[in-house]
Every structure is written in structure tokens, then in C-alpha cells.
Amino acid sequence: MIHALKPRTPKLSAAEQDPSLQNPTISHCWEIWQRVHDTVFEQHKSRAVASIEARAAFRRAMPQLLGYENICNFIACVTFGMNAGILDEDTGSKLLYAAQIGLNTLAVKSKIQSLEAKSKAAASSASALPKPASIKK
């Protein structure tokens, strides 16, 4: 007999005790997932529809890839989502790759700013040096 596959729904035992939920961003994304899942399930009585809507809400709740702290929190949310079954491996891998690009961009930007600062400092110190006396023939 063939049985239909049920969509995976996140199962976290004692979610309140999960140490990853101490991160406010992860906790926010998880709460959004729970709220949307429960609301949609009450409306449609379908776990599949509730899971689809809750996954989309979870992703919308994740921080933007702007700045180091946001990128770290984004990575934490993706990892949590993959572990909880909210995000599948393919989606999670693509999101982690986007975060990697964000981190690399920050590193390059930081290096450019450092080089610009050194260049300005060198130009500033060069202009502060006394000018050599003109040589008379």
C-alpha cells in the first residue's frame, strides 16, 4: 500500500528550553512561525497550507543581510530553521551562501576603507613635512 507523504512540520521538544531560543532574533523568527502556523491551521485545517505559510513568514522575519551582526543572526536563523525542519536543505544552503557573500562583501569593504584611511594618513603626513629649500645654482 502506498501512503502519501506528510509535510514535515517542525518538532521541538520543550521549545522554551531550547538554548538557541536565547538569541532574540531566532526567538522572533520561531514565534512568527508558530503564530502563523497556528492561525492558518485554524483557518484551513490543513497542516500543509499552514506549513507553507509559516515557512514564508519565518523567512520574512529573518534579518536583512546588512551589517555584521545582522548577517550573523541571519545565519543563526537559517541554521535553526534547517534543524527544526522549517527550511529544507536546498533552501537553507542557498540562504547560507547568500550570507557568505554578505560577509565577504563586508570584508572587502572594510579592507578598502582601511587602505583609504592609510592613504589619507600618508598624504596628510607628507604635506606636514617641511619643504626642502630650493637649490640655487
Secondary structure, DSSP 8 states (H G I E B T S, - for coil): ------------TTGGG-GGGGSHHHHHHHHHHHHHHHHHHHHH--HHHHHHHHHHHHHHHS--S-SHHHHHHHHHHHHHHHHHTSS-HHHHHHHHHHHHHHHHHHHHHHHHHHHHHHHHHHHHHHHHS--------
